[in-house]
Amino acid sequence: MLMLTIKLWLKEQRALWRRCRRGAALYRRWPTLRITEPVSWPHDDLDAIEIGHRVSIAPFTEIYVQARRIESKVPGGLRIGDNTWIGASGNIRAVGGKIIIGKNCLIAQHVSLIASNHNVRAGEIYLAAGWDETRTGVTIGDNVWIGCGVTVLPGCHVGNNAVIGAGSIVTKDIPADTIWAGNPAHQLSEVK
Ligand SMILES: CC(C)(COP(=O)(O)OP(=O)(O)OC[C@H]1O[C@@H](n2cnc3c(N)ncnc32)[C@H](O)[C@@H]1OP(=O)(O)O)[C@@H](O)C(=O)NCCC(=O)NCCS
């Protein structure tokens, strides 16, 4: 019992150490990055990440960046522009496609940006199946406001100055200077 407890403790310490090393690498490369812990940011290649000046990440966000995965030939990657703010409990899945966020964006709480889908074929275990390589990545322009609880699905592009209402599910491209909301999101109006 004691051995098991020690083994579990050591495993936890090693995981914590790996997390600290990853976090330190991010701060070394982007000293103006402002992370309010706890933030989970696993990544397999720092070169697949590009962060602008004074980017802020609020607590309980998970940013998952994997440049290479066996399930997809499409590389994962993440770019966040200057002065962009990501609210609490964000969920950024930059794997099997790239997530590109412009500058001066306001991404509210509980927003999911998803770069790829699992392939869905009858008789297959979805978890073990490959990922769709046709509709991948999410692009968010500059000065975009994404309301809380929004999900942007793979392959969607959001134009500059767009606004997406709280709780929306974005399933297609959103043109610049427009306001969208709903599930699926539809255009409410234009930014005037
Ligand atoms: C999208 C938003 C900005 C629109 O504001 P607005 O232009 O003042 O829109 P209105 O309140 O006049 O609503 C216009 C119509 O859109 C609908 N609508 C507004 N927001 C909606 C939303 N999030 N989802 C679905 N429908 C929405 C309204 O019900 C209304 O419909 P109706 O014309 O049939 O009555 C706002 O509703 C919103 O969702 N803000 C996000 C707030 C947030 O998440 N903040 C996080 C902190 S940063």
The ligand as a Gaussian input file, in Angstrom:
#p B3LYP/6-31G(d) Opt

LIG

0 1
 C      -25.151000      38.940000     -30.109000
 C      -25.436000      40.130000     -29.206000
 C      -24.177000      40.999000     -29.126000
 C      -26.537000      40.832000     -29.946000
 O      -26.914000      41.994000     -29.292000
 P      -27.975000      42.997000     -30.026000
 O      -27.435000      43.390000     -31.367000
 O      -28.232000      44.064000     -29.027000
 O      -29.196000      42.052000     -30.324000
 P      -30.668000      42.137000     -29.726000
 O      -30.622000      41.934000     -28.251000
 O      -31.308000      43.391000     -30.259000
 O      -31.365000      40.881000     -30.381000
 C      -31.669000      40.798000     -31.757000
 C      -32.293000      39.446000     -32.031000
 O      -31.270000      38.439000     -31.922000
 C      -31.629000      37.475000     -30.914000
 N      -30.413000      37.160000     -30.189000
 C      -29.574000      38.030000     -29.547000
 N      -28.558000      37.376000     -29.002000
 C      -28.755000      36.072000     -29.259000
 C      -28.027000      34.896000     -28.948000
 N      -26.893000      34.943000     -28.252000
 N      -28.488000      33.710000     -29.408000
 C      -29.631000      33.645000     -30.107000
 N      -30.380000      34.745000     -30.451000
 C      -29.931000      35.927000     -30.038000
 C      -32.651000      38.187000     -30.033000
 O      -33.478000      37.246000     -29.401000
 C      -33.372000      39.024000     -31.046000
 O      -34.283000      38.205000     -31.733000
 P      -35.739000      38.763000     -32.210000
 O      -35.413000      39.899000     -33.176000
 O      -36.365000      37.575000     -32.868000
 O      -36.399000      39.237000     -30.977000
 C      -25.815000      39.730000     -27.746000
 O      -27.126000      39.253000     -27.707000
 C      -24.905000      38.639000     -27.168000
 O      -25.104000      37.442000     -27.337000
 N      -23.840000      39.085000     -26.478000
 C      -22.806000      38.231000     -25.930000
 C      -22.597000      38.514000     -24.438000
 C      -21.457000      37.711000     -23.906000
 O      -21.302000      36.540000     -24.182000
 N      -20.592000      38.333000     -23.146000
 C      -19.437000      37.646000     -22.600000
 C      -18.518000      38.572000     -21.881000
 S      -17.288000      39.210000     -22.983000

